Amino acid sequence: MTEDRAPLSDEALEDIAYLSRSRNRVEILEAVVSRPRSPREIAEATGSARSTLERILGELEERGWAERTPEGKYEGTAAGEFVVDEFTPLVDAMEALRNLGDTVSWLPRDELSISISHFSDAVVRRPDDPAEVLDYMIDLLRATDNFRSISHLIPPESPANAIHDEVAAGRMTMDYVITEDVIRFLSSHPERRERWVQTINAGADLWAWEDPIPCNLWIFDDTVWIKKSRPGSIQEAYAVPISSDD
């Protein structure tokens, strides 16, 4: 326990444990909070057996999270709505941490303005062949209307070609932020420099950032990639990304 925090409430922990021990309890509470429902409608929405449903509805009433209406339906109380609003992100956060494993350390915690719960659908791609990542990235680029990125990594050759082709054909817009180190690297390689000049002339926006970039981020419309790299590194952007559509 930290010095500036009051002791954890046993009652509050019991409320959390009550929900976390049973998927049925969570689903039934979510069902009645979403809108008033009859017992039959709740059973259809959750797949709960009648005896289980009756027991849990009684428990939710006792806790003040649900109430029976004069029409015989059940609806969530204000307290029940708050419980769902707070508990669901916690479950999503725990799912995200399980999905991410040790890759959670790639996220820039100090700069992260969203909860870890937003990563509950994240997938850590671990291909046997790094080329598989590039193939998947190219497929995403071919299907993307708006591509955005902020990274201190060198864009690999094949995705850079795909970016050029999509922008030049007018099928994709691009906003790309890279470090000055990457700009210098590209400038020292004539073929790469020329391709990026052509991409910019075709309408892409390329920006140089003076300060360190804490997280390598690629956004393909609604799909987000995050990739690990060493601080200050400008190596080729191969290897394992985190992918999320949330």
ZADO-1210 file (C-alpha; in nm, 4 decimals, padded with zeros to 6 digits):
<atoms>
<atom x="00.0000" y="00.0000" z="00.0000" code="MET" pos="1"/>
<atom x="00.1327" y="00.3443" z="-00.0889" code="THR" pos="2"/>
<atom x="00.1521" y="00.6128" z="00.1781" code="GLU" pos="3"/>
<atom x="-00.0968" y="00.8460" z="00.0068" code="ASP" pos="4"/>
<atom x="-00.3656" y="00.5821" z="-00.0575" code="ARG" pos="5"/>
<atom x="-00.6351" y="00.4680" z="00.1811" code="ALA" pos="6"/>
<atom x="-00.6601" y="00.0920" z="00.2466" code="PRO" pos="7"/>
<atom x="-00.8472" y="-00.1005" z="-00.0210" code="LEU" pos="8"/>
<atom x="-01.2112" y="-00.1580" z="00.0647" code="SER" pos="9"/>
<atom x="-01.2952" y="-00.5237" z="00.1272" code="ASP" pos="10"/>
<atom x="-01.6528" y="-00.4530" z="00.0172" code="GLU" pos="11"/>
<atom x="-01.5373" y="-00.3002" z="-00.3110" code="ALA" pos="12"/>
<atom x="-01.3056" y="-00.5940" z="-00.3746" code="LEU" pos="13"/>
<atom x="-01.5939" y="-00.8320" z="-00.3062" code="GLU" pos="14"/>
<atom x="-01.8106" y="-00.6484" z="-00.5609" code="ASP" pos="15"/>
<atom x="-01.5339" y="-00.6873" z="-00.8187" code="ILE" pos="16"/>
<atom x="-01.4891" y="-01.0536" z="-00.7291" code="ALA" pos="17"/>
<atom x="-01.8648" y="-01.1124" z="-00.7505" code="TYR" pos="18"/>
<atom x="-01.8667" y="-01.0068" z="-01.1156" code="LEU" pos="19"/>
<atom x="-01.5303" y="-01.1510" z="-01.2153" code="SER" pos="20"/>
<atom x="-01.6186" y="-01.5012" z="-01.0937" code="ARG" pos="21"/>
<atom x="-01.9085" y="-01.5401" z="-01.3364" code="SER" pos="22"/>
<atom x="-01.9486" y="-01.4573" z="-01.7045" code="ARG" pos="23"/>
<atom x="-02.3272" y="-01.4969" z="-01.6589" code="ASN" pos="24"/>
<atom x="-02.3369" y="-01.2176" z="-01.4015" code="ARG" pos="25"/>
<atom x="-02.1498" y="-00.9795" z="-01.6289" code="VAL" pos="26"/>
<atom x="-02.3607" y="-01.0600" z="-01.9348" code="GLU" pos="27"/>
<atom x="-02.6912" y="-01.0354" z="-01.7469" code="ILE" pos="28"/>
<atom x="-02.5939" y="-00.7019" z="-01.5934" code="LEU" pos="29"/>
<atom x="-02.4858" y="-00.5699" z="-01.9341" code="GLU" pos="30"/>
<atom x="-02.8162" y="-00.6877" z="-02.0824" code="ALA" pos="31"/>
<atom x="-03.0364" y="-00.5042" z="-01.8316" code="VAL" pos="32"/>
<atom x="-02.8183" y="-00.1924" z="-01.8397" code="VAL" pos="33"/>
<atom x="-02.8456" y="-00.1693" z="-02.2190" code="SER" pos="34"/>
<atom x="-03.2287" y="-00.1466" z="-02.2022" code="ARG" pos="35"/>
<atom x="-03.5241" y="-00.2773" z="-01.9981" code="PRO" pos="36"/>
<atom x="-03.5819" y="-00.6452" z="-02.0754" code="ARG" pos="37"/>
<atom x="-03.8187" y="-00.9181" z="-01.9680" code="SER" pos="38"/>
<atom x="-03.6681" y="-01.2325" z="-01.8123" code="PRO" pos="39"/>
<atom x="-03.7310" y="-01.4155" z="-02.1393" code="ARG" pos="40"/>
<atom x="-03.5490" y="-01.1458" z="-02.3373" code="GLU" pos="41"/>
<atom x="-03.2562" y="-01.1582" z="-02.0960" code="ILE" pos="42"/>
<atom x="-03.2391" y="-01.5364" z="-02.1266" code="ALA" pos="43"/>
<atom x="-03.2401" y="-01.5119" z="-02.5062" code="GLU" pos="44"/>
<atom x="-02.9689" y="-01.2449" z="-02.5035" code="ALA" pos="45"/>
<atom x="-02.7387" y="-01.4258" z="-02.2599" code="THR" pos="46"/>
<atom x="-02.8249" y="-01.7939" z="-02.2991" code="GLY" pos="47"/>
<atom x="-02.8695" y="-01.8250" z="-01.9224" code="SER" pos="48"/>
<atom x="-03.0770" y="-02.1041" z="-01.7721" code="ALA" pos="49"/>
<atom x="-03.3973" y="-01.9962" z="-01.5966" code="ARG" pos="50"/>
<atom x="-03.2770" y="-02.0913" z="-01.2482" code="SER" pos="51"/>
<atom x="-02.9447" y="-01.9136" z="-01.3004" code="THR" pos="52"/>
<atom x="-03.1182" y="-01.6059" z="-01.4375" code="LEU" pos="53"/>
<atom x="-03.3622" y="-01.5786" z="-01.1481" code="GLU" pos="54"/>
<atom x="-03.0825" y="-01.6151" z="-00.8933" code="ARG" pos="55"/>
<atom x="-02.8556" y="-01.3558" z="-01.0551" code="ILE" pos="56"/>
<atom x="-03.1357" y="-01.1035" z="-01.1088" code="LEU" pos="57"/>
<atom x="-03.2158" y="-01.1305" z="-00.7388" code="GLY" pos="58"/>
<atom x="-02.8501" y="-01.0747" z="-00.6509" code="GLU" pos="59"/>
<atom x="-02.8265" y="-00.7730" z="-00.8794" code="LEU" pos="60"/>
<atom x="-03.1366" y="-00.6252" z="-00.7157" code="GLU" pos="61"/>
<atom x="-02.9855" y="-00.6796" z="-00.3702" code="GLU" pos="62"/>
<atom x="-02.6697" y="-00.4981" z="-00.4752" code="ARG" pos="63"/>
<atom x="-02.8716" y="-00.2091" z="-00.6165" code="GLY" pos="64"/>
<atom x="-02.7463" y="-00.2616" z="-00.9699" code="TRP" pos="65"/>
<atom x="-03.0791" y="-00.3644" z="-01.1283" code="ALA" pos="66"/>
<atom x="-03.4472" y="-00.3220" z="-01.0498" code="GLU" pos="67"/>
<atom x="-03.7793" y="-00.4657" z="-01.1611" code="ARG" pos="68"/>
<atom x="-04.0159" y="-00.2298" z="-01.3400" code="THR" pos="69"/>
<atom x="-04.3947" y="-00.2223" z="-01.2901" code="PRO" pos="70"/>
<atom x="-04.4238" y="-00.3958" z="-01.6286" code="GLU" pos="71"/>
<atom x="-04.2239" y="-00.6930" z="-01.5011" code="GLY" pos="72"/>
<atom x="-03.9052" y="-00.6087" z="-01.6887" code="LYS" pos="73"/>
<atom x="-03.5586" y="-00.5554" z="-01.5438" code="TYR" pos="74"/>
<atom x="-03.3437" y="-00.2509" z="-01.6023" code="GLU" pos="75"/>
<atom x="-03.0097" y="-00.1290" z="-01.4766" code="GLY" pos="76"/>
<atom x="-02.9955" y="00.1347" z="-01.2066" code="THR" pos="77"/>
<atom x="-02.7625" y="00.4340" z="-01.2192" code="ALA" pos="78"/>
<atom x="-02.5209" y="00.2355" z="-01.0019" code="ALA" pos="79"/>
<atom x="-02.5458" y="-00.0607" z="-01.2381" code="GLY" pos="80"/>
<atom x="-02.4618" y="00.1602" z="-01.5344" code="GLU" pos="81"/>
<atom x="-02.1518" y="00.2887" z="-01.3568" code="PHE" pos="82"/>
<atom x="-02.0479" y="-00.0672" z="-01.2697" code="VAL" pos="83"/>
<atom x="-02.0649" y="-00.1725" z="-01.6351" code="VAL" pos="84"/>
<atom x="-01.8878" y="00.1443" z="-01.7504" code="ASP" pos="85"/>
<atom x="-01.5987" y="00.0804" z="-01.5102" code="GLU" pos="86"/>
<atom x="-01.5808" y="-00.2996" z="-01.5147" code="PHE" pos="87"/>
<atom x="-01.5884" y="-00.3584" z="-01.8912" code="THR" pos="88"/>
<atom x="-01.2713" y="-00.1540" z="-01.9603" code="PRO" pos="89"/>
<atom x="-01.0965" y="-00.3430" z="-01.6784" code="LEU" pos="90"/>
<atom x="-01.1787" y="-00.6751" z="-01.8445" code="VAL" pos="91"/>
<atom x="-01.0658" y="-00.5365" z="-02.1803" code="ASP" pos="92"/>
<atom x="-00.7423" y="-00.4126" z="-02.0214" code="ALA" pos="93"/>
<atom x="-00.6649" y="-00.7542" z="-01.8742" code="MET" pos="94"/>
<atom x="-00.7387" y="-00.9174" z="-02.2097" code="GLU" pos="95"/>
<atom x="-00.5085" y="-00.6674" z="-02.3803" code="ALA" pos="96"/>
<atom x="-00.2260" y="-00.7421" z="-02.1367" code="LEU" pos="97"/>
<atom x="-00.2650" y="-01.1146" z="-02.2006" code="ARG" pos="98"/>
<atom x="-00.2638" y="-01.0602" z="-02.5765" code="ASN" pos="99"/>
<atom x="00.0346" y="-00.8268" z="-02.5741" code="LEU" pos="100"/>
<atom x="00.2547" y="-01.0196" z="-02.3314" code="GLY" pos="101"/>
<atom x="00.6018" y="-00.8674" z="-02.3116" code="ASP" pos="102"/>
<atom x="00.5290" y="-00.6449" z="-02.6129" code="THR" pos="103"/>
<atom x="00.3338" y="-00.4144" z="-02.3801" code="VAL" pos="104"/>
<atom x="00.6727" y="-00.2565" z="-02.3057" code="SER" pos="105"/>
<atom x="00.6767" y="-00.1218" z="-02.6636" code="TRP" pos="106"/>
<atom x="00.3947" y="00.1194" z="-02.5850" code="LEU" pos="107"/>
<atom x="00.5055" y="00.4711" z="-02.4863" code="PRO" pos="108"/>
<atom x="00.3254" y="00.4814" z="-02.1531" code="ARG" pos="109"/>
<atom x="00.4078" y="00.8447" z="-02.0757" code="ASP" pos="110"/>
<atom x="00.2703" y="00.9612" z="-02.4125" code="GLU" pos="111"/>
<atom x="-00.0225" y="00.7171" z="-02.4327" code="LEU" pos="112"/>
<atom x="-00.3490" y="00.9114" z="-02.4112" code="SER" pos="113"/>
<atom x="-00.5763" y="00.6061" z="-02.4318" code="ILE" pos="114"/>
<atom x="-00.6348" y="00.3181" z="-02.1949" code="SER" pos="115"/>
<atom x="-00.4628" y="-00.0157" z="-02.2431" code="ILE" pos="116"/>
<atom x="-00.8168" y="-00.1536" z="-02.2793" code="SER" pos="117"/>
<atom x="-00.8211" y="-00.0171" z="-02.6359" code="HIS" pos="118"/>
<atom x="-00.5667" y="-00.2858" z="-02.7243" code="PHE" pos="119"/>
<atom x="-00.7966" y="-00.5758" z="-02.6305" code="SER" pos="120"/>
<atom x="-00.8212" y="-00.6810" z="-02.9977" code="ASP" pos="121"/>
<atom x="-00.4482" y="-00.6398" z="-03.0637" code="ALA" pos="122"/>
<atom x="-00.2608" y="-00.9171" z="-03.2413" code="VAL" pos="123"/>
<atom x="00.1138" y="-00.9704" z="-03.2025" code="VAL" pos="124"/>
<atom x="00.2326" y="-01.1055" z="-03.5350" code="ARG" pos="125"/>
<atom x="00.5278" y="-01.3445" z="-03.4996" code="ARG" pos="126"/>
<atom x="00.6014" y="-01.4797" z="-03.8483" code="PRO" pos="127"/>
<atom x="00.8798" y="-01.7306" z="-03.9077" code="ASP" pos="128"/>
<atom x="00.9957" y="-01.5262" z="-04.2056" code="ASP" pos="129"/>
<atom x="01.0282" y="-01.1453" z="-04.1722" code="PRO" pos="130"/>
<atom x="00.9281" y="-01.1199" z="-04.5382" code="ALA" pos="131"/>
<atom x="00.5775" y="-01.2275" z="-04.4351" code="GLU" pos="132"/>
<atom x="00.5436" y="-00.9001" z="-04.2425" code="VAL" pos="133"/>
<atom x="00.6430" y="-00.7026" z="-04.5503" code="LEU" pos="134"/>
<atom x="00.3980" y="-00.8945" z="-04.7686" code="ASP" pos="135"/>
<atom x="00.1183" y="-00.8239" z="-04.5209" code="TYR" pos="136"/>
<atom x="00.2192" y="-00.4581" z="-04.4992" code="MET" pos="137"/>
<atom x="00.2107" y="-00.4272" z="-04.8783" code="ILE" pos="138"/>
<atom x="-00.1341" y="-00.5893" z="-04.8878" code="ASP" pos="139"/>
<atom x="-00.2542" y="-00.3326" z="-04.6334" code="LEU" pos="140"/>
<atom x="-00.1061" y="-00.0463" z="-04.8339" code="LEU" pos="141"/>
<atom x="-00.2766" y="-00.1668" z="-05.1519" code="ARG" pos="142"/>
<atom x="-00.6120" y="-00.1602" z="-04.9719" code="ALA" pos="143"/>
<atom x="-00.5605" y="00.1675" z="-04.7809" code="THR" pos="144"/>
<atom x="-00.7080" y="00.5062" z="-04.8695" code="ASP" pos="145"/>
<atom x="-00.5294" y="00.7103" z="-04.6016" code="ASN" pos="146"/>
<atom x="-00.1875" y="00.6043" z="-04.4725" code="PHE" pos="147"/>
<atom x="-00.0256" y="00.7816" z="-04.1777" code="ARG" pos="148"/>
<atom x="00.2973" y="00.7059" z="-03.9965" code="SER" pos="149"/>
<atom x="00.5385" y="00.8404" z="-03.7387" code="ILE" pos="150"/>
<atom x="00.8599" y="00.6449" z="-03.7090" code="SER" pos="151"/>
<atom x="01.2356" y="00.6577" z="-03.6659" code="HIS" pos="152"/>
<atom x="01.2744" y="00.3460" z="-03.8820" code="LEU" pos="153"/>
<atom x="01.3877" y="00.3314" z="-04.2429" code="ILE" pos="154"/>
<atom x="01.0957" y="00.2401" z="-04.4700" code="PRO" pos="155"/>
<atom x="01.1846" y="-00.0965" z="-04.6299" code="PRO" pos="156"/>
<atom x="01.2271" y="-00.1006" z="-05.0068" code="GLU" pos="157"/>
<atom x="00.9220" y="-00.3043" z="-05.1078" code="SER" pos="158"/>
<atom x="00.6667" y="-00.1114" z="-04.8942" code="PRO" pos="159"/>
<atom x="00.8280" y="00.2153" z="-05.0050" code="ALA" pos="160"/>
<atom x="00.7680" y="00.1088" z="-05.3651" code="ASN" pos="161"/>
<atom x="00.4062" y="00.0238" z="-05.2828" code="ALA" pos="162"/>
<atom x="00.3605" y="00.3630" z="-05.1142" code="ILE" pos="163"/>
<atom x="00.4979" y="00.5380" z="-05.4219" code="HIS" pos="164"/>
<atom x="00.2753" y="00.3399" z="-05.6570" code="ASP" pos="165"/>
<atom x="-00.0436" y="00.3973" z="-05.4553" code="GLU" pos="166"/>
<atom x="00.0188" y="00.7708" z="-05.4064" code="VAL" pos="167"/>
<atom x="00.1240" y="00.8249" z="-05.7684" code="ALA" pos="168"/>
<atom x="-00.1905" y="00.6492" z="-05.8908" code="ALA" pos="169"/>
<atom x="-00.4078" y="00.8708" z="-05.6703" code="GLY" pos="170"/>
<atom x="-00.5400" y="00.5734" z="-05.4740" code="ARG" pos="171"/>
<atom x="-00.3890" y="00.6717" z="-05.1395" code="MET" pos="172"/>
<atom x="-00.3014" y="00.9838" z="-04.9409" code="THR" pos="173"/>
<atom x="-00.0057" y="00.9816" z="-04.7043" code="MET" pos="174"/>
<atom x="00.1256" y="01.1760" z="-04.4058" code="ASP" pos="175"/>
<atom x="00.4646" y="01.0426" z="-04.2982" code="TYR" pos="176"/>
<atom x="00.6703" y="01.1783" z="-04.0061" code="VAL" pos="177"/>
<atom x="01.0311" y="01.0592" z="-03.9749" code="ILE" pos="178"/>
<atom x="01.3389" y="01.1720" z="-03.7872" code="THR" pos="179"/>
<atom x="01.6136" y="01.3869" z="-03.9304" code="GLU" pos="180"/>
<atom x="01.8446" y="01.0837" z="-03.9069" code="ASP" pos="181"/>
<atom x="01.6185" y="00.8957" z="-04.1475" code="VAL" pos="182"/>
<atom x="01.6080" y="01.1988" z="-04.3784" code="ILE" pos="183"/>
<atom x="01.9886" y="01.2037" z="-04.3846" code="ARG" pos="184"/>
<atom x="02.0013" y="00.8303" z="-04.4515" code="PHE" pos="185"/>
<atom x="01.7564" y="00.8544" z="-04.7421" code="LEU" pos="186"/>
<atom x="01.9420" y="01.1559" z="-04.8813" code="SER" pos="187"/>
<atom x="02.2642" y="00.9543" z="-04.8887" code="SER" pos="188"/>
<atom x="02.1054" y="00.6806" z="-05.1030" code="HIS" pos="189"/>
<atom x="02.0208" y="00.8327" z="-05.4449" code="PRO" pos="190"/>
<atom x="01.7723" y="00.5686" z="-05.5594" code="GLU" pos="191"/>
<atom x="01.5737" y="00.5855" z="-05.2373" code="ARG" pos="192"/>
<atom x="01.5914" y="00.9639" z="-05.2303" code="ARG" pos="193"/>
<atom x="01.4601" y="00.9888" z="-05.5865" code="GLU" pos="194"/>
<atom x="01.1675" y="00.7566" z="-05.5154" code="ARG" pos="195"/>
<atom x="01.0638" y="00.9579" z="-05.2088" code="TRP" pos="196"/>
<atom x="01.0973" y="01.2836" z="-05.4036" code="VAL" pos="197"/>
<atom x="00.8644" y="01.1376" z="-05.6656" code="GLN" pos="198"/>
<atom x="00.6214" y="01.0272" z="-05.3943" code="THR" pos="199"/>
<atom x="00.6175" y="01.3776" z="-05.2450" code="ILE" pos="200"/>
<atom x="00.5706" y="01.5353" z="-05.5875" code="ASN" pos="201"/>
<atom x="00.2731" y="01.3031" z="-05.6390" code="ALA" pos="202"/>
<atom x="00.1028" y="01.4579" z="-05.3357" code="GLY" pos="203"/>
<atom x="00.2361" y="01.2797" z="-05.0274" code="ALA" pos="204"/>
<atom x="00.3345" y="01.4790" z="-04.7190" code="ASP" pos="205"/>
<atom x="00.6695" y="01.3906" z="-04.5591" code="LEU" pos="206"/>
<atom x="00.7734" y="01.5627" z="-04.2376" code="TRP" pos="207"/>
<atom x="01.0999" y="01.5679" z="-04.0422" code="ALA" pos="208"/>
<atom x="01.0809" y="01.5615" z="-03.6615" code="TRP" pos="209"/>
<atom x="01.3726" y="01.6975" z="-03.4595" code="GLU" pos="210"/>
<atom x="01.3007" y="01.5270" z="-03.1272" code="ASP" pos="211"/>
<atom x="01.3135" y="01.1530" z="-03.0505" code="PRO" pos="212"/>
<atom x="01.0109" y="00.9528" z="-03.1647" code="ILE" pos="213"/>
<atom x="00.9123" y="00.7209" z="-02.8769" code="PRO" pos="214"/>
<atom x="00.6968" y="00.4784" z="-03.0735" code="CYS" pos="215"/>
<atom x="00.6938" y="00.3520" z="-03.4313" code="ASN" pos="216"/>
<atom x="00.3367" y="00.3850" z="-03.5524" code="LEU" pos="217"/>
<atom x="00.1724" y="00.3052" z="-03.8861" code="TRP" pos="218"/>
<atom x="-00.1993" y="00.3662" z="-03.9478" code="ILE" pos="219"/>
<atom x="-00.3636" y="00.1994" z="-04.2474" code="PHE" pos="220"/>
<atom x="-00.7125" y="00.3552" z="-04.2425" code="ASP" pos="221"/>
<atom x="-00.8508" y="00.1884" z="-03.9254" code="ASP" pos="222"/>
<atom x="-00.5717" y="-00.0652" z="-03.8727" code="THR" pos="223"/>
<atom x="-00.2854" y="00.0431" z="-03.6465" code="VAL" pos="224"/>
<atom x="00.0622" y="-00.1094" z="-03.6341" code="TRP" pos="225"/>
<atom x="00.3159" y="-00.0534" z="-03.3588" code="ILE" pos="226"/>
<atom x="00.6695" y="-00.1848" z="-03.3872" code="LYS" pos="227"/>
<atom x="00.9545" y="-00.2215" z="-03.1429" code="LYS" pos="228"/>
<atom x="01.2990" y="-00.0801" z="-03.2113" code="SER" pos="229"/>
<atom x="01.6006" y="00.0306" z="-03.0179" code="ARG" pos="230"/>
<atom x="01.6007" y="00.3961" z="-02.9038" code="PRO" pos="231"/>
<atom x="01.7585" y="00.6103" z="-03.1699" code="GLY" pos="232"/>
<atom x="01.7786" y="00.3222" z="-03.4150" code="SER" pos="233"/>
<atom x="01.7085" y="00.3720" z="-03.7835" code="ILE" pos="234"/>
<atom x="01.7253" y="00.0066" z="-03.8878" code="GLN" pos="235"/>
<atom x="01.4999" y="-00.1342" z="-04.1557" code="GLU" pos="236"/>
<atom x="01.1399" y="-00.1717" z="-04.0334" code="ALA" pos="237"/>
<atom x="01.1224" y="-00.5512" z="-04.0366" code="TYR" pos="238"/>
<atom x="01.0182" y="-00.7987" z="-03.7635" code="ALA" pos="239"/>
<atom x="00.7237" y="-00.8198" z="-03.5282" code="VAL" pos="240"/>
<atom x="00.4460" y="-00.5569" z="-03.5201" code="PRO" pos="241"/>
<atom x="00.1430" y="-00.5188" z="-03.2953" code="ILE" pos="242"/>
<atom x="-00.1711" y="-00.4879" z="-03.5059" code="SER" pos="243"/>
<atom x="-00.5036" y="-00.3493" z="-03.3834" code="SER" pos="244"/>
<atom x="-00.8281" y="-00.2395" z="-03.5474" code="ASP" pos="245"/>
<atom x="-00.9710" y="-00.0624" z="-03.2397" code="ASP" pos="246"/>
</atoms>
